[in-house]
Every structure is written in C-alpha cells, then in structure tokens.
C-alpha cells in the first residue's frame, strides 16, 4: 500500500509538472513593456520592419491547450516590450503516460517605428 501511495504521488507530480515558457533576451536595447493582451501570436514573419527581442521556448502544455499556451507566451514576452511573437516551430511530444504535450519555439519582436 505504501508503494502504491509513492507511485501515485510521483505520477501526480509528473502529471502536474507545469507547462513552461522561457523567453531569453537576445536583442540590444530596452523597450517599454507592452500589455500581454496586445501581443500578437504570428505564424509568419511580418512584412513590416521589426527588431528581434529574444527567443521563446515553450514546453509541457497539454495537447488541447493552444489558447492557454498562446496566453502564457504573451504574458512572458510582454515585459520585453514585444508587439508579437513569431512561432517558428510547433509540435507534439509523448508525455510518457500515453498522452501528448505541446512544444513551440519562436522569436519575440518589437515593431520598428523609425
């Protein structure tokens, strides 16, 4: 019974491993933070001029949590002054428990106003 409790505890912790968004500043300069609600999620590079602010790496979101993932990306990119995040790669990976988790990579950008 004790072993079962340990296994269930580990499964709970692994199953609840939080989804993660990492934004790493790679660009020079500083921009005023933007509101997360206005940060665009793009799948293609915009035609207007922009400055690259940093890389974005997303892991661990449930397969159906696309909107939740996008909102988390917005929240993490906004403090850098991002106007948008261009998602350059996305996919699914097995979670080890018969399900799938979502991953994505991208670039946070600030539209050039000069």
C-alpha positions, -999 to +999 in steps of 0.1 A: +000+000+000+029+024+008+045+017-026+012+024-043+010+058-025+045+066-036+039+057-072+006+077-072+024+106-056+051+106-083+026+102-111+007+132-096+038+153-095+049+144-130+013+148-143+012+183-127+045+193-140+037+228-150+039+240-185+068+264-191+075+294-213+111+306-214+119+340-230+156+348-234+165+384-243+189+383-272+184+418-286+201+450-277+183+479-261+153+484-239+116+488-248+087+497-225+067+467-215+036+461-235+002+447-223+001+409-228-034+414-243-020+432-273+009+409-281+002+391-314+009+354-320+021+350-356+029+320-377+046+340-404+072+368-404+055+402-407+062+424-437+067+455-416+101+462-401+109+449-366+136+444-340+142+409-326+140+410-288+145+374-278+139+337-282+109+319-269+107+282-259+075+265-248+072+231-233+047+209-214+013+223-224-014+197-228-023+189-264-056+208-264-043+239-245-034+260-275-051+292-262-036+287-228-001+283-244-006+314-265-017+335-235+013+323-215+036+332-244+020+367-245+025+372-207+062+362-208+070+383-240+052+415-229+078+426-203+104+428-231+082+452-250+071+426-275+045+436-301+044+400-314+058+365-311+065+347-343+062+310-337+088+293-359+082+257-348+055+238-331+048+201-324+037+174-300+057+150-280+047+120-259+043+127-222+053+092-211+018+085-198+000+078-231-008+114-238+009+142-257+023+176-247+027+206-269+060+224-276+069+255-296+098+278-304+097+313-316+110+349-316+097+379-297+097+410-318+091+448-315+078+467-345+104+492-357+089+527-355+119+546-370 
